[in-house]
C-alpha cells in the first residue's frame, strides 16, 4: 500500500505510513464533518485498513488527511480530504493533492513523477514522465502506440485547449480499419507519443530527455510484475506467443511470468533511448516505424511509411456552448470515449468538471450536466441517476430487480416529471446495458469540493463512490 511514500517540505511532511496516523485527529475531524458526521471509530479503522492513506504532518503533529480507495492498477478514488483550519491558507492542501496524484499511479510511475517534481519540473513534466513509465509497466491498459487526448485548463493564463492525439487511419482506403478487423488492418497510426511531446513543448519545463529516463531505466533493469500483469500475460498467451519477441519477453520456460518475477524489456529500453534523443521522430521517422510498417503489411495491412511521417497531433479550441448561466467546454476533436468530458464555468470561475468514458452512452454526459446545472443536485445525486435506458439489475434475482430504475430510487417524482416534460425517456432497453463510467466534481465558492465517481456498469451492487472535502 505504498507505506514507504514520504515527502518533506520545510517543517511539514506527507507520509503513507499508516502507523503514523493519529486516529484521534482523523476521527475528530471526520466525525464532525458534514459528509461523514457521526462516523463510528471502528468503521474508520476498517476504512483506513482497506485504503491508501496520506497523513499531512507539522513536525510530529498530524494536521491533514486524505484517503484513496484503489486497486493499485486501474482505479483510484479520493475521499475524506481535510486540512485543519489553523493550517489552511498555506497551500498545504495543494501539495497534498500533488502527492496523491503522483502516488495514485503504479508505484513506479508515482516515483517517476515525484522525482521530476523534486527536480523542479512542473505538473505537465510529471504527467509526461509518469505516463511514459505507465507505457512500460502497465499490463495492456495503455500503450506507447495508442491514442492520447486531453482537455486542458491552464488557470494562470486562462487557457482552455483540447489535445487530439488519436489514432489515425492509414491513407489507403483498402487498409482502413473497421470494427472487428484483426490482423494488419487492425493496426492504426499511433498518436500517444506525439501527444506527449506536444504537451511538453507547450507546457513543459525540464528537458524532454530527462522525462524519458525513468521509463528507460525500468525497461532496461526490469520490475517485478503484480498479479494483474501475470493474469494478463496468461489471458493473452496465444497472441504473445505468436512472435519470438513475445515468447522471449513474457514467458519463462514456456510458462507466463508469475507475480513477483521480473519483466525486463531491453528492446523497449533501446527504443526509449532513441525517443529521449529524437523525440517522437524515433517512432514516426526511424527504424521502429520501418519495422512497424513491415510487420503490418506482412499481416494484410496497407500501412505506409508516409502514414507515420504525416502524423500530427492537434491543439484545438474546445467546443463551447452557453447553457443556462454557464459556459461549457468539451472535447472538440476525435476522442476515445471522452466526448462528454466537460469543464463548466459560471461567472468566469471553474465550477463543474464532469465526464463519462469507456463505453458510456452519450446521453449520460448530458444527464450529468442537467442534474448539476438545471437541478443543482449535489454530486452524489447527480451521479446516482441512471444513464438513459439503464436500470438497477441483480443477475441473481432478475425477477425482483429488472424493473427497478435507478432514477426511481434516487430522486423525487417531481424531478422525474420535469424531465419527462422535456421529452427525456428512461425506459428499459434490454436486460443489461453497459453504462460506462461517469465522474463529476462540483467546486463551491467557499472552497469545498463535492465529487462522485460512477462505477463501470450499472449493477445494483456497484455503488457509486463519493468525495467531500476542502481545497485551496
C-alpha positions as CSV (number, residue, x, y, z in Angstrom):
1,X,0.0,0.0,0.0
2,X,2.9,2.3,-0.7
3,X,3.6,2.7,3.0
4,X,7.2,3.9,2.2
5,X,6.0,7.0,0.4
6,X,7.1,10.2,2.1
7,X,7.7,13.8,1.0
8,X,9.2,16.7,3.0
9,X,8.8,20.4,2.7
10,X,10.3,22.7,5.4
11,X,8.8,21.6,8.7
12,X,5.9,19.7,7.0
13,X,5.8,16.2,5.7
14,X,3.4,13.8,3.9
15,X,3.5,10.1,4.6
16,X,1.6,7.0,3.6
17,X,2.8,5.1,6.7
18,X,-0.5,4.0,8.5
19,X,1.5,3.7,11.7
20,X,2.0,7.4,11.9
21,X,-1.7,8.3,11.6
22,X,-3.3,10.0,14.7
23,X,-6.7,8.4,14.7
24,X,-7.9,10.9,17.3
25,X,-7.3,13.8,14.9
26,X,-8.7,12.0,11.8
27,X,-11.8,10.7,13.6
28,X,-12.3,14.0,15.4
29,X,-12.5,15.9,12.1
30,X,-14.4,13.4,10.0
31,X,-17.0,12.5,12.7
32,X,-18.0,16.2,12.8
33,X,-17.7,17.0,9.1
34,X,-20.9,17.5,7.1
35,X,-20.2,14.5,4.8
36,X,-19.4,11.8,7.5
37,X,-21.0,13.2,10.7
38,X,-21.2,10.6,13.4
39,X,-18.7,8.2,11.7
40,X,-18.0,5.4,14.2
41,X,-14.4,4.9,15.1
42,X,-14.4,1.2,14.3
43,X,-15.7,2.0,10.8
44,X,-12.9,4.5,10.3
45,X,-10.3,1.9,11.3
46,X,-11.7,-0.6,8.7
47,X,-11.8,2.1,6.1
48,X,-8.1,3.1,6.7
49,X,-7.0,-0.6,6.7
50,X,-8.5,-1.1,3.3
51,X,-7.3,2.2,1.7
52,X,-4.1,4.1,0.7
53,X,-4.0,6.9,3.3
54,X,-2.0,10.1,3.3
55,X,-1.1,11.9,6.5
56,X,0.0,15.6,6.5
57,X,2.2,16.4,9.4
58,X,3.6,19.6,11.0
59,X,6.6,18.1,12.8
60,X,5.1,15.1,14.6
61,X,1.6,16.5,14.8
62,X,-1.0,15.4,12.2
63,X,-2.7,18.4,10.5
64,X,-4.3,16.9,7.4
65,X,-5.5,13.6,5.9
66,X,-6.7,12.0,2.6
67,X,-7.8,8.5,1.7
68,X,-7.6,6.8,-1.7
69,X,-9.6,3.7,-2.5
70,X,-7.7,1.9,-5.2
71,X,-6.9,-1.5,-6.8
72,X,-3.4,-0.2,-7.4
73,X,-3.7,-0.9,-11.1
74,X,-6.6,0.7,-12.9
75,X,-8.8,2.6,-10.4
76,X,-8.3,5.2,-7.7
77,X,-10.9,7.3,-5.8
78,X,-10.1,10.1,-3.5
79,X,-12.2,10.8,-0.3
80,X,-12.1,12.2,3.2
81,X,-9.8,15.1,2.4
82,X,-9.1,17.7,5.0
83,X,-6.5,20.2,6.4
84,X,-7.1,21.5,9.9
85,X,-8.4,25.1,9.9
86,X,-5.4,26.5,11.6
87,X,-3.2,25.3,8.7
88,X,-5.3,26.4,5.8
89,X,-4.1,29.2,3.5
90,X,-0.5,27.8,3.4
91,X,-1.0,25.8,0.1
92,X,-0.7,22.6,2.1
93,X,-3.8,21.1,0.5
94,X,-2.5,21.8,-3.0
95,X,0.8,20.0,-2.0
96,X,-1.2,17.1,-0.6
97,X,-3.2,16.8,-3.8
98,X,0.0,16.8,-5.9
99,X,1.4,14.0,-3.8
100,X,-1.8,12.0,-4.2
101,X,-2.0,12.4,-7.9
102,X,1.6,11.0,-8.2
103,X,1.0,8.3,-5.7
104,X,-2.2,7.0,-7.3
105,X,-0.3,5.7,-10.4
106,X,1.5,2.4,-10.4
107,X,4.3,2.8,-7.8
108,X,6.9,3.1,-10.5
109,X,5.0,5.9,-12.2
110,X,4.4,7.6,-8.9
111,X,8.1,7.6,-8.1
112,X,9.0,9.0,-11.6
113,X,6.5,11.8,-11.2
114,X,7.7,12.6,-7.7
115,X,11.3,12.7,-8.8
116,X,10.5,15.1,-11.6
117,X,8.7,17.4,-9.3
118,X,11.6,17.4,-6.8
119,X,14.0,18.3,-9.6
120,X,11.9,21.5,-10.3
121,X,9.7,20.1,-13.0
122,X,6.0,21.2,-13.2
123,X,2.9,19.1,-13.3
124,X,3.0,18.7,-17.0
125,X,6.5,17.3,-16.8
126,X,5.4,14.9,-14.1
127,X,2.5,13.8,-16.2
128,X,4.7,13.1,-19.2
129,X,7.3,11.1,-17.2
130,X,4.7,9.1,-15.3
131,X,2.7,8.3,-18.5
132,X,5.9,7.1,-20.2
133,X,6.5,4.8,-17.2
134,X,3.0,3.6,-17.5
135,X,3.7,2.5,-21.0
136,X,6.5,0.3,-19.6
137,X,4.8,-1.1,-16.5
138,X,1.0,-1.2,-17.2
139,X,-0.4,-4.5,-18.3
140,X,-2.3,-3.8,-21.5
141,X,-4.4,-0.8,-20.4
142,X,-2.3,1.8,-22.1
143,X,0.3,1.8,-24.9
144,X,3.0,3.9,-26.4
145,X,1.4,3.0,-29.7
146,X,-2.1,4.0,-28.6
147,X,-4.1,7.3,-28.5
148,X,-3.9,10.3,-26.2
149,X,-6.5,13.0,-25.6
150,X,-6.5,15.8,-23.1
151,X,-8.9,18.6,-22.1
152,X,-6.7,21.3,-20.5
153,X,-7.4,24.3,-18.4
154,X,-4.4,26.5,-17.5
155,X,-5.7,28.8,-14.8
156,X,-2.8,31.2,-14.7
157,X,-3.2,32.2,-18.4
158,X,-6.8,31.3,-18.6
159,X,-6.2,28.9,-21.5
160,X,-8.6,26.2,-22.4
161,X,-7.5,23.7,-25.0
162,X,-8.2,20.2,-26.3
163,X,-5.4,17.9,-27.5
164,X,-6.3,15.4,-30.2
165,X,-3.6,12.8,-30.5
166,X,-6.0,10.0,-31.5
167,X,-5.2,7.0,-33.7
168,X,-5.2,7.8,-37.4
169,X,-6.5,5.6,-40.2
170,X,-4.0,4.7,-42.9
171,X,-4.3,6.7,-46.2
172,X,-5.0,3.6,-48.4
173,X,-8.8,3.1,-48.4
174,X,-8.2,-0.7,-48.8
175,X,-6.4,-0.7,-45.5
176,X,-9.0,1.1,-43.4
177,X,-9.8,-0.4,-40.1
178,X,-13.4,-1.4,-39.4
179,X,-15.0,-2.8,-36.2
180,X,-14.0,-6.4,-35.6
181,X,-11.0,-6.2,-38.0
182,X,-8.0,-8.3,-37.0
183,X,-4.5,-8.7,-38.4
184,X,-2.7,-5.9,-40.1
185,X,-5.8,-3.8,-40.8
186,X,-6.4,-3.7,-37.1
187,X,-3.3,-1.6,-36.6
188,X,-3.7,2.2,-36.8
189,X,-1.2,5.0,-36.8
190,X,-0.3,5.8,-33.1
191,X,-0.7,9.2,-31.6
192,X,0.3,8.9,-27.9
193,X,4.0,9.7,-28.2
194,X,3.3,12.7,-30.5
195,X,0.7,13.9,-28.0
196,X,3.1,13.7,-25.0
197,X,5.7,15.6,-27.0
198,X,3.1,18.3,-27.8
199,X,2.2,18.7,-24.1
200,X,5.9,19.0,-23.2
201,X,6.6,21.5,-26.0
202,X,3.7,23.7,-24.9
203,X,3.8,23.5,-21.1
204,X,6.9,21.6,-20.1
205,X,9.8,22.9,-18.1
206,X,12.5,20.3,-17.8
207,X,14.4,18.9,-20.9
208,X,12.5,16.2,-22.7
209,X,15.3,13.7,-22.5
210,X,15.2,13.9,-18.7
211,X,11.5,13.0,-18.6
212,X,12.1,9.8,-20.6
213,X,14.9,8.5,-18.3
214,X,12.7,6.8,-15.6
215,X,10.9,4.7,-18.4
216,X,14.3,3.8,-19.9
217,X,15.6,2.5,-16.5
218,X,12.5,0.4,-15.9
219,X,12.6,-1.2,-19.3
220,X,16.3,-1.9,-19.1
221,X,16.5,-3.1,-15.5
222,X,13.1,-4.6,-15.2
223,X,10.5,-4.6,-12.4
224,X,8.6,-7.3,-10.5
225,X,5.1,-7.8,-12.1
226,X,2.0,-7.9,-10.0
227,X,-0.8,-10.5,-10.1
228,X,-2.8,-8.4,-12.6
229,X,0.1,-8.3,-15.0
230,X,0.7,-12.0,-14.7
231,X,-3.0,-12.8,-15.3
232,X,-2.9,-10.5,-18.4
233,X,0.0,-12.4,-19.8
234,X,-1.8,-15.7,-19.3
235,X,-5.0,-14.3,-20.8
236,X,-3.1,-13.1,-23.9
237,X,-0.8,-16.0,-24.1
238,X,-1.8,-17.1,-27.6
239,X,-1.2,-13.7,-29.0
240,X,2.1,-13.1,-27.2
241,X,3.5,-16.5,-28.2
242,X,2.8,-15.7,-31.8
243,X,6.1,-13.8,-32.1
244,X,9.6,-14.6,-30.9
245,X,9.8,-11.3,-29.1
246,X,6.6,-12.1,-27.1
247,X,7.7,-15.6,-26.3
248,X,11.1,-14.4,-25.1
249,X,9.9,-11.4,-23.1
250,X,6.7,-12.6,-21.3
251,X,7.4,-16.3,-20.8
252,X,9.9,-18.3,-18.7
253,X,10.5,-21.9,-19.5
254,X,7.3,-21.8,-21.7
255,X,5.1,-20.5,-18.9
256,X,3.8,-17.0,-18.3
257,X,5.8,-14.9,-15.9
258,X,4.3,-15.1,-12.4
259,X,3.6,-12.4,-9.9
260,X,6.9,-11.2,-8.3
261,X,9.0,-12.3,-11.3
262,X,11.0,-9.6,-13.1
263,X,9.9,-8.3,-16.5
264,X,12.9,-7.0,-18.5
265,X,12.4,-5.3,-21.9
266,X,15.8,-4.4,-23.3
267,X,14.5,-3.8,-26.8
268,X,12.0,-1.3,-25.4
269,X,14.8,0.4,-23.5
270,X,16.8,0.9,-26.7
271,X,13.8,2.4,-28.4
272,X,13.1,4.8,-25.5
273,X,16.7,5.9,-25.5
274,X,16.2,7.0,-29.1
275,X,12.9,8.7,-28.1
276,X,14.9,10.6,-25.5
277,X,17.3,11.9,-28.1
278,X,14.9,12.4,-31.1
279,X,11.5,12.8,-29.6
280,X,8.5,11.4,-31.5
281,X,10.7,11.2,-34.7
282,X,12.0,8.0,-33.2
283,X,8.6,6.4,-33.8
284,X,7.4,8.2,-37.0
285,X,10.7,8.6,-38.8
286,X,13.0,5.8,-37.6
287,X,13.8,2.1,-37.6
288,X,10.8,1.4,-35.3
289,X,8.5,2.8,-38.0
290,X,10.1,0.8,-40.7
291,X,9.7,-2.4,-38.7
292,X,6.1,-1.5,-37.8
293,X,5.1,-1.0,-41.4
294,X,6.9,-4.2,-42.5
295,X,5.0,-6.2,-39.8
296,X,1.6,-4.6,-40.5
297,X,1.9,-5.3,-44.3
298,X,3.0,-8.9,-43.7
299,X,-0.3,-9.4,-41.9
300,X,-2.5,-8.0,-44.5
301,X,-2.4,-4.3,-43.6
302,X,-1.8,-1.4,-46.0
303,X,0.2,1.0,-43.8
304,X,2.9,3.0,-45.5
305,X,5.8,4.9,-44.0
306,X,4.1,8.1,-45.2
307,X,1.2,7.4,-42.9
308,X,3.7,7.7,-40.0
309,X,5.5,10.6,-41.4
310,X,2.3,12.6,-41.8
311,X,1.0,12.1,-38.2
312,X,0.4,15.3,-36.3
313,X,-1.4,15.8,-33.0
314,X,-3.7,18.9,-32.9
315,X,-4.3,21.6,-30.3
316,X,-7.9,22.7,-30.7
317,X,-10.2,25.2,-29.1
318,X,-12.7,23.2,-27.1
319,X,-16.3,23.1,-28.1
320,X,-18.1,25.9,-26.3
321,X,-21.8,26.4,-25.6
322,X,-23.7,28.8,-23.3
323,X,-26.0,26.7,-21.2
324,X,-28.3,28.4,-18.7
325,X,-25.9,30.8,-16.9
326,X,-22.8,28.7,-17.6
327,X,-20.1,28.4,-20.2
328,X,-19.5,24.7,-21.0
329,X,-16.3,23.5,-22.7
330,X,-15.7,20.0,-24.1
331,X,-13.8,17.8,-26.5
332,X,-13.6,19.3,-29.9
333,X,-11.6,16.7,-31.8
334,X,-11.6,13.0,-32.0
335,X,-11.9,11.2,-28.7
336,X,-11.7,7.7,-27.4
337,X,-14.8,7.9,-25.2
338,X,-14.2,11.4,-23.9
339,X,-16.9,13.3,-25.8
340,X,-18.6,14.2,-22.5
341,X,-15.5,15.3,-20.7
342,X,-16.7,18.8,-19.7
343,X,-15.5,22.0,-18.0
344,X,-18.3,24.2,-16.7
345,X,-17.7,27.8,-15.8
346,X,-20.0,30.2,-14.1
347,X,-19.1,33.9,-13.9
348,X,-15.6,33.1,-15.2
349,X,-14.8,30.6,-12.5
350,X,-14.5,26.8,-12.9
351,X,-17.5,25.3,-11.2
352,X,-18.0,21.8,-12.5
353,X,-15.8,19.1,-14.0
354,X,-17.7,16.1,-15.4
355,X,-17.1,13.2,-17.7
356,X,-18.3,9.9,-19.0
357,X,-15.9,7.5,-20.6
358,X,-15.2,3.9,-21.6
359,X,-18.4,2.7,-23.4
360,X,-20.7,5.3,-21.9
361,X,-23.9,6.2,-23.5
362,X,-23.6,9.8,-24.8
363,X,-26.9,10.7,-23.1
364,X,-25.2,10.0,-19.8
365,X,-23.0,13.0,-20.2
366,X,-25.9,15.3,-20.9
367,X,-27.7,13.9,-17.9
368,X,-24.9,14.7,-15.6
369,X,-25.0,18.2,-16.9
370,X,-28.8,18.5,-16.4
371,X,-28.5,17.2,-12.9
372,X,-25.8,19.5,-11.8
373,X,-26.8,22.7,-13.6
374,X,-30.6,22.6,-14.1
375,X,-31.4,20.9,-10.8
376,X,-28.3,21.9,-8.9
377,X,-28.1,18.5,-7.4
378,X,-25.1,17.6,-5.3
379,X,-22.6,15.2,-6.9
380,X,-23.9,12.1,-5.1
381,X,-27.4,12.6,-6.6
382,X,-26.1,13.8,-9.9
383,X,-24.0,10.7,-10.5
384,X,-26.5,8.3,-8.9
385,X,-29.1,8.9,-11.6
386,X,-29.1,6.3,-14.3
387,X,-27.8,6.5,-17.8
388,X,-30.8,6.8,-20.1
389,X,-32.1,3.3,-20.8
390,X,-30.4,1.6,-17.9
391,X,-31.6,0.3,-14.6
392,X,-30.5,-1.4,-11.4
393,X,-30.2,-5.1,-12.1
394,X,-29.4,-8.1,-10.0
395,X,-28.3,-11.0,-12.1
396,X,-29.1,-13.5,-9.3
397,X,-32.6,-12.1,-8.8
398,X,-33.7,-10.7,-12.1
399,X,-37.4,-11.1,-11.4
400,X,-37.2,-8.7,-8.4
401,X,-35.0,-6.0,-9.9
402,X,-35.4,-5.8,-13.6
403,X,-37.9,-3.0,-13.4
404,X,-36.2,-1.0,-10.6
405,X,-34.9,2.1,-12.3
406,X,-32.1,4.0,-10.6
407,X,-34.0,7.1,-11.4
408,X,-37.0,6.0,-9.3
409,X,-34.7,5.1,-6.4
410,X,-32.6,8.3,-6.4
411,X,-34.7,11.4,-7.0
412,X,-38.1,12.7,-6.3
413,X,-41.0,12.2,-8.6
414,X,-41.1,16.0,-9.1
415,X,-37.8,15.9,-10.9
416,X,-38.7,12.8,-12.8
417,X,-41.9,14.6,-14.1
418,X,-39.9,17.7,-15.0
419,X,-37.5,15.6,-17.1
420,X,-40.4,13.8,-18.7
421,X,-42.0,17.1,-19.7
422,X,-38.8,17.9,-21.6
423,X,-39.1,14.6,-23.6
424,X,-36.4,12.6,-21.7
425,X,-37.2,8.9,-21.7
426,X,-36.0,6.4,-19.1
427,X,-37.5,3.2,-20.4
428,X,-35.6,-0.1,-20.0
429,X,-34.0,-1.1,-23.3
430,X,-32.7,-4.6,-22.5
431,X,-31.9,-6.9,-19.7
432,X,-28.4,-5.4,-19.3
433,X,-26.7,-2.3,-20.6
434,X,-23.0,-1.4,-20.2
435,X,-23.2,2.2,-19.0
436,X,-19.5,3.0,-19.0
437,X,-18.2,5.2,-16.2
438,X,-19.1,8.7,-15.0
439,X,-17.5,11.3,-12.8
440,X,-18.4,14.7,-11.6
441,X,-16.8,17.3,-9.3
442,X,-18.6,20.4,-8.1
443,X,-16.5,23.3,-6.9
444,X,-18.1,25.8,-4.4
445,X,-17.0,29.4,-3.8
446,X,-16.2,28.6,-0.2
447,X,-13.5,26.2,-1.2
448,X,-15.4,23.0,-0.8
449,X,-15.4,20.3,-3.4
450,X,-18.2,17.7,-3.9
451,X,-17.3,14.8,-6.2
452,X,-18.6,11.4,-7.3
453,X,-17.5,8.6,-9.4
454,X,-19.9,6.2,-11.0
455,X,-18.7,2.6,-11.5
456,X,-18.2,0.8,-14.8
457,X,-21.5,-1.0,-15.1
458,X,-25.0,-0.4,-13.8
459,X,-25.3,-3.3,-11.5
460,X,-27.1,-2.7,-8.2
461,X,-24.1,-3.9,-6.2
462,X,-21.8,-1.5,-7.9
463,X,-22.5,1.6,-5.7
464,X,-21.0,5.0,-6.7
465,X,-18.3,6.4,-4.5
466,X,-18.2,10.0,-3.3
467,X,-15.8,12.6,-2.0
468,X,-16.4,15.7,0.0
469,X,-13.5,17.9,1.3
470,X,-11.8,21.3,1.0
471,X,-9.4,22.7,-1.4
472,X,-7.4,26.0,-1.6
